[in-house]
Amino acid sequence: MAVFPAKKYPSAANSSTFAAKYRALMARHPFLLFGLPFMSVIVAGSFVLTPATAVRYEKHDRRVRQMTRDEELGVGKAGRKVNIKDEYYRLAAKDIDDWEQKRVKRLPGESDGIL
């Protein structure tokens, strides 16, 4: 069985290209030729994307604003003016102690829960 050599010999045509030179320098200085440019792109991207993100949130803030108390009360279906004193007296006028418990009518075939 033949033993293959561990070292590959580049052809003469490939030894003068930019990629071959870069590959040789990369083996000697990996951080300088790969790590530093990579980290630079990450940091630069952070600075570039910060204003874009700010524009997004400013647009959202313009669209969504805080409502006043009167606007909150008028949002519902029956938007009427509500006075807390009137609501209190209206509820106090009702007899809340006189009530009767009624069962809800069940659909056909549904268990009514009675044992």
Summary of the structure (lengths in Angstrom):
residues: 115
radius of gyration: 38.3
end to end distance: 84.9
largest distance: 104.5
contacts: 155
relative contact order: 0.03
helix: 52%
strand: 0%
